[in-house]
Amino acid sequence: QRYVAERDIIFYVYKYLLKKKTKKDAEYLVKQCRANICKDYDLELIRVTNSIRDSYKISNEIRSRSIIYVKN
């Protein structure tokens, strides 16, 4: 299993969400993701990170499934 630092995931997600949503919405969603409150938000992390891997030069070793396993 490939582990990714939480701060890296949050960074990628936040940068992506700023393109899609208002800053307030992006900050709220990132906080929900960080808190691991809802599985829907975990899926959002997986989907978003997978779709923007190339844009932010995320390692190909970090697949969408990897985002489930987050180290603080």
C-alpha positions as protocol buffer text, in pm:
chain_id: "A"
residue {
  index: 1
  type: GLN
  ca { x: 0 y: 0 z: 0 }
}
residue {
  index: 2
  type: ARG
  ca { x: 121 y: 346 z: -87 }
}
residue {
  index: 3
  type: TYR
  ca { x: 97 y: 607 z: 186 }
}
residue {
  index: 4
  type: VAL
  ca { x: 68 y: 977 z: 118 }
}
residue {
  index: 5
  type: ALA
  ca { x: 110 y: 1264 z: 362 }
}
residue {
  index: 6
  type: GLU
  ca { x: -223 y: 1419 z: 455 }
}
residue {
  index: 7
  type: ARG
  ca { x: -95 y: 1770 z: 385 }
}
residue {
  index: 8
  type: ASP
  ca { x: -11 y: 1670 z: 27 }
}
residue {
  index: 9
  type: ILE
  ca { x: -360 y: 1536 z: -34 }
}
residue {
  index: 10
  type: ILE
  ca { x: -519 y: 1844 z: 118 }
}
residue {
  index: 11
  type: PHE
  ca { x: -301 y: 2066 z: -102 }
}
residue {
  index: 12
  type: TYR
  ca { x: -396 y: 1888 z: -424 }
}
residue {
  index: 13
  type: VAL
  ca { x: -764 y: 1881 z: -335 }
}
residue {
  index: 14
  type: TYR
  ca { x: -769 y: 2245 z: -229 }
}
residue {
  index: 15
  type: LYS
  ca { x: -596 y: 2365 z: -546 }
}
residue {
  index: 16
  type: TYR
  ca { x: -840 y: 2167 z: -757 }
}
residue {
  index: 17
  type: LEU
  ca { x: -1147 y: 2282 z: -567 }
}
residue {
  index: 18
  type: LEU
  ca { x: -1050 y: 2646 z: -605 }
}
residue {
  index: 19
  type: LYS
  ca { x: -1096 y: 2599 z: -979 }
}
residue {
  index: 20
  type: LYS
  ca { x: -1437 y: 2438 z: -936 }
}
residue {
  index: 21
  type: LYS
  ca { x: -1591 y: 2611 z: -635 }
}
residue {
  index: 22
  type: THR
  ca { x: -1572 y: 2927 z: -429 }
}
residue {
  index: 23
  type: LYS
  ca { x: -1288 y: 2954 z: -179 }
}
residue {
  index: 24
  type: LYS
  ca { x: -1534 y: 2915 z: 109 }
}
residue {
  index: 25
  type: ASP
  ca { x: -1674 y: 2594 z: -40 }
}
residue {
  index: 26
  type: ALA
  ca { x: -1325 y: 2460 z: -103 }
}
residue {
  index: 27
  type: GLU
  ca { x: -1213 y: 2530 z: 253 }
}
residue {
  index: 28
  type: TYR
  ca { x: -1525 y: 2365 z: 394 }
}
residue {
  index: 29
  type: LEU
  ca { x: -1483 y: 2053 z: 184 }
}
residue {
  index: 30
  type: VAL
  ca { x: -1114 y: 2023 z: 271 }
}
residue {
  index: 31
  type: LYS
  ca { x: -1197 y: 2051 z: 642 }
}
residue {
  index: 32
  type: GLN
  ca { x: -1457 y: 1776 z: 606 }
}
residue {
  index: 33
  type: CYS
  ca { x: -1206 y: 1557 z: 424 }
}
residue {
  index: 34
  type: ARG
  ca { x: -943 y: 1616 z: 690 }
}
residue {
  index: 35
  type: ALA
  ca { x: -1186 y: 1533 z: 967 }
}
residue {
  index: 36
  type: ASN
  ca { x: -1286 y: 1211 z: 790 }
}
residue {
  index: 37
  type: ILE
  ca { x: -1644 y: 1280 z: 888 }
}
residue {
  index: 38
  type: CYS
  ca { x: -1817 y: 1123 z: 590 }
}
residue {
  index: 39
  type: LYS
  ca { x: -1727 y: 846 z: 345 }
}
residue {
  index: 40
  type: ASP
  ca { x: -1866 y: 1060 z: 64 }
}
residue {
  index: 41
  type: TYR
  ca { x: -1585 y: 1305 z: 127 }
}
residue {
  index: 42
  type: ASP
  ca { x: -1330 y: 1024 z: 113 }
}
residue {
  index: 43
  type: LEU
  ca { x: -1466 y: 940 z: -230 }
}
residue {
  index: 44
  type: GLU
  ca { x: -1435 y: 1305 z: -327 }
}
residue {
  index: 45
  type: LEU
  ca { x: -1070 y: 1295 z: -225 }
}
residue {
  index: 46
  type: ILE
  ca { x: -1016 y: 984 z: -432 }
}
residue {
  index: 47
  type: ARG
  ca { x: -1193 y: 1119 z: -738 }
}
residue {
  index: 48
  type: VAL
  ca { x: -1036 y: 1463 z: -730 }
}
residue {
  index: 49
  type: THR
  ca { x: -683 y: 1343 z: -671 }
}
residue {
  index: 50
  type: ASN
  ca { x: -707 y: 1087 z: -947 }
}
residue {
  index: 51
  type: SER
  ca { x: -837 y: 1341 z: -1197 }
}
residue {
  index: 52
  type: ILE
  ca { x: -570 y: 1603 z: -1133 }
}
residue {
  index: 53
  type: ARG
  ca { x: -264 y: 1379 z: -1093 }
}
residue {
  index: 54
  type: ASP
  ca { x: -107 y: 1498 z: -1417 }
}
residue {
  index: 55
  type: SER
  ca { x: -176 y: 1867 z: -1356 }
}
residue {
  index: 56
  type: TYR
  ca { x: 12 y: 1867 z: -1027 }
}
residue {
  index: 57
  type: LYS
  ca { x: 273 y: 1607 z: -1122 }
}
residue {
  index: 58
  type: ILE
  ca { x: 155 y: 1360 z: -862 }
}
residue {
  index: 59
  type: SER
  ca { x: 355 y: 1039 z: -872 }
}
residue {
  index: 60
  type: ASN
  ca { x: 198 y: 763 z: -1079 }
}
residue {
  index: 61
  type: GLU
  ca { x: 255 y: 532 z: -783 }
}
residue {
  index: 62
  type: ILE
  ca { x: -12 y: 726 z: -599 }
}
residue {
  index: 63
  type: ARG
  ca { x: -327 y: 577 z: -743 }
}
residue {
  index: 64
  type: SER
  ca { x: -677 y: 683 z: -652 }
}
residue {
  index: 65
  type: ARG
  ca { x: -710 y: 382 z: -422 }
}
residue {
  index: 66
  type: SER
  ca { x: -405 y: 494 z: -226 }
}
residue {
  index: 67
  type: ILE
  ca { x: -585 y: 798 z: -92 }
}
residue {
  index: 68
  type: ILE
  ca { x: -786 y: 573 z: 138 }
}
residue {
  index: 69
  type: TYR
  ca { x: -470 y: 515 z: 340 }
}
residue {
  index: 70
  type: VAL
  ca { x: -373 y: 852 z: 481 }
}
residue {
  index: 71
  type: LYS
  ca { x: -99 y: 911 z: 734 }
}
residue {
  index: 72
  type: ASN
  ca { x: -110 y: 1223 z: 947 }
}
